[in-house]
């Protein structure tokens, strides 16, 4: 994920910018110790920076249970994260020009979706958890600001509150959305092959709200979690 920096922004601090960027690259939750090791810094300092990012709404912390020992903090990109600043305009220009250069013929759209599917498989191979939360983490790291819900028919729906490709979509929605649809299929190929893409509903990219609908094991898992009673709190989880 690009990390724009503006004066006064929490990401103007280099270590916090590196942490946010690394979590975006991982597209999964990571522990404090893992991040400290990757950045070569003391875990206490890393924790302070992560707390600042959490206070700014850029990352979220969960308690990760382990077979032995106390639960540990696991950090991931907040699906609602809105880092400040503007991305370099050259990237926006390039995406628009590329989208404009591609025809929207049936064969070209199939080719673009196939490329997106390869990219999705590569993203999934980088290590996100093969769970409904894992899919949401990837979508969040890509900048879509996803929320999820499960209906009575056990269809898991992700609603995307932001379209990071909106400027390119304006040039060629058919092609860009085909790329995103393929990317979603590629994620499922690696993370949950039995889960099917039941629906992919594009919306106006400037108001967002695109829908990704899944049926199968990931949806069943989400339904089971929704219907399961919350585990009792222990002294270690009451904070």
N, C-alpha and C positions, 0 to 999 in steps of 0.2 A: 504494500500500500504506500502511495506517495505520502510524504509527511511534510505538508506545507508549514512554514514557520513565519510568524509575524511577531513584532515586539509585544511583550506582555503575555503572549500565548504560552500555555503550559508546555507546548512542544518546542518552544524556543530554547529550552535547556537540552543540551546535546544527549545526555544519558537517557532522558525521558523520550526524546525523539527516537533514539536507537531501540529502546524497549518497545515502543509502540510499533515501529517498523518491523521488528523481529516477530512480534505476536501476529502481525498481519501476514508475514511470510509463512509462519508455522500453520496458520489457519486451524489452530486447535488450542486447547488450554495448556498452559505450561506452569510448572511449579516455580516458587521463588528461587529454590536452589538451582534448578535447571537454567533459569535466566541469568542468575549470578555467575554460573560457570561459563555460559556462552559469552557474557560481556567481560569476564575477568575481573569482577568487582565483588566486594563483600556483600553477603546476603542482606545485612541490616540496611546498607545504603540502597540496595536494589528495592527492598521493601518500602523504604520511604518514598522513592520515586514512583513505585507502583501505587502507593496510597494517594499520591498527588494526582496521578492519572485517573484513578477511580473517583476521586473527589470532583474531577473535571468532567466525569461522565464518559471517558474514553475507553476505559477497561472495566471489567467486572470481576469480582472475586467469588469463587465457590469453594466449599469445603469438600475436598476429595478424600474419600475413605480408602483405607489401605488394609490388606489382609492382616498386617501387624503394625502396631504403633498407633499414634494419634493421627487423626485426619490432618491433611496439610492444605495450604492455600493453593488453588489453581486459578491462574489468571488468563483471561481471554479478551479479545476485542469486544467492546459493548456493541450489540447489534444496532443501537441507536447513536453510535458515535458520530459526531460531526466536527472533525478537526478543523480549526480555523484556517483562514487564508485561501488563496486561489492557486490551483495547479498551474504549472507553466503553460502558457497559451499554445506553445508549439505542439504539445501533445494533443490538445483539443483540435487544433487545425489539422494535424496529421490524421486523426481518426475520422474527421469529417471528409477529408479528401479521399481517404481509402474507401469509406462507405459510398461516396458519390461515384467512385470509379467502378464499383461492382454492379453488374446488372442483377435484376431481381427475377430472372428466368428460373423455371423449375429446376433445371439441372444445376445452375449456379447456387441456388438456395440449398439444394441437397449437399453440394460440395462444401459450402460454408458450414452447414450443420455438422458434417462429418469432421471438419477441422475442429469445431468447438467441442465435439465429443472426445477427440484426442486430448485437447487441452484439459477437459474435465477429468479425464483419467490421470493425467499428470498431476493435477492439483490434489486429487485424492491420494495418490501414491506418496505424497509428502508427509502424510501422517495424521490427518484429522480422524477423530474417533468415528467408527462406523455406526453412528446412532443418529436419531433425529436432531439431537443437539449438534452433532458433528456437521451435518448439512447446514444447519443454521449458522454455525461458526464460520464456515467457508463463505456463505453468502454475506455475512456481516463483515468479514475481512475484505471482501471485494467491494464493499461500500453500498450494499443494497438496503441496509437497515431493516432486516426481516423481523416479522412477528409471526407466530404460528398458532394454529388452532386445530382441533379435531372435531368432526361432526358425528352425528349418530350413525352415519354409514361408514364410519371409520376411515374417512378421507382426511388426510393431513394436508392442510393448506398453509403455505407460507405467503404472507402478503408483504410485498416489497415497498417500503416507504420512500425509497430513493432510487433513481436510475442514474448510475455513474456514467452511463453511455448516452445520456440524453441528447447531447449535441450531435453525435453520430447518428442516433435514431432519427433525428430531424431530417437528415439527408437521405436515409434509406432504412426505414423501420423494418421492412421485410427481411433484409439481409442481416441486420444487427440482431434482431430478435431470434433469427435462426441460429446465429452463433451462440447466443445465450441458451437457447433451448438445447442445442447440442452439448454445451458445457454441462448443463444439468443432467442430461442423460449419461454423460461420461462419469460424473460424480457417482451416480447410482450404479453404473457398471462395476466400479471398484468397491464402493462402500456397502452396497446392498443390492446385488444383482436381481433378487427376487422382488424388489420394490419397483413398481411401475410408475412412470410419469403419466398420471391420469388426466392431467390438464395443464395447459400453459397458456395463460390469458394475458396478452399484452394490453397495456393501457397507455394513455397519454404520458410520455416520459417526463413532462414537466409537472404533472400532478401526481405521477407515480401510482402505486396501488396494483402493479402487476401481480398475478397470482400463479403460484406453482403448486399443483395438487398431486399428492402421492397416495398410492394404494399398495398395501402389502405389509411386509414385516416392520418397516420403520413406522408406518401409521399405526399398526397394532401395538408396537412398543409405546408410542406416544399415548394411545388410548389407555393402555394398562397403567402407565405412570399417573395419568390423570385420575384414574379410578382407585389408585392405591392410597391407603391412609398414610399420612405423613409419619415418618419415624419419630419416636420420642427423642426429645433433646437430652443430651448429656452435658455435664459441666464443661466439656471441651468445646461444645458447639454453641453454648450460650455466651455470646460476646456482644 
